[in-house]
Every structure is written in C-alpha cells, then in structure tokens.
C-alpha cells in the first residue's frame, strides 16, 4: 500500500509539473487552417539590402532583378502589380495555374488588430462587382486550391511567349485567371538567382506582389503585418 501511495503521489507531482507546459503548448499560435506554410512575396522594386526580412517569419521574400522580368513588365502595363498604395495577391494551384488575383489597399490593415471579429480582413473581404479576376473572398480560393489541392480551370487560350505581347481576349484588362504563371527569374536577399518554377516546386501558393521604399522603414506596407496576423496568428512589431 505504501509503495502504491508513493507511486500515485509521484504521478500527481509529475502531472502538476507537466500541466503548465501542456497549457502553454495549447496557447502556441497556429496558422490559419487554409493558409500555406509560407506566403511568397515578390518585391518589384528590389531594395533587398535595406530590408529586414526576419520581422516577417512566415513571408518568403524574393526580389525582381534590375531589369524587370518581361512578363511582369507587360502585365503591369495592363494591371498594376502591385496596386498603388497596397499589394496584389495571387493564388496558383499545384500546376501553377492562376486561380485568383486581386489588389488589397493598405487601408485594410492600417487599423486592424484582430480584436474585432467582425472587421474585414484579407481573407473575407470580397471584390467589388466588375473587378477582373476575383469572384469571391480569398479564403474560398485558399481552401480550394491550397488546403484541398484542387485544380484550377486552365484556359489554354491564355498564353505568353517571352518578348511578345499576349493577344488573347481579356489581356488588355489584365484578365489572367486560368493562365499558367510563366516562369521568370527572381533574386534572393543574398543575390542568388532563382526561378518562379523553382520557388513553387509543384506546390500551390499564395503570392503577394509588393513594393518597399529604399529606406525600408516607414515605407513597408502594413499588409505584411496584416498577413502575418490574420493568416499566421503572428504579431510582428508595427512601425
């Protein structure tokens, strides 16, 4: 009996020590269920030397070369990537087919701190009627093509050849839904070249196009903070 009592006491004591640890583990932040493991960010004005990527651990940053990739340059002429005073978001399926594209203004993030459950955020805000591309909230597309791995509807008429202006219907309005995202070169912070296909590596993705001011201080879009907050339950320091 004495041995049994001692064993029970030891078990209870061990449980008391383990309980706080297990409670802390339950409180550890988790990414939103439909979010990819990381969000790809393409910075289109290349101030990589001045920007501290570590502030946003769930965002994977790449930079355009000094000479903008031909496809991005041509697309920007018909649909701003990124939009002025904001970012452009894109969802591609596991085959690299574009399922979703739309702009998000910085105003969406300026006052959002996730304390108001009814506030609009990048996941639930819907596109205005008439906007090319997006037909619903981003969350629907993340669920279908990122979390569940569905195939987007490919439109073989929407194609691009390096050095040639696309002529398919809708290109002049920036309508690229259903188009396979062309391959192009980007640069990592350390100067290493990498291609878009290498980055995607056959996986679905959420891609963000953004600009960062050369000073990389107050010029960083608040949407980076917003994505970390809403999609990854992480709170970077705010400027």
Helices and strands as residue ranges (DSSP letters): H 2-27, E 39-43, G 48-50, G 53-55, E 59-63, H 70-78, E 86-92, E 98-105, H 107-110, H 138-141, I 142-147, G 171-173, E 185-187, E 193-195, H 196-200, E 205-210, H 222-232
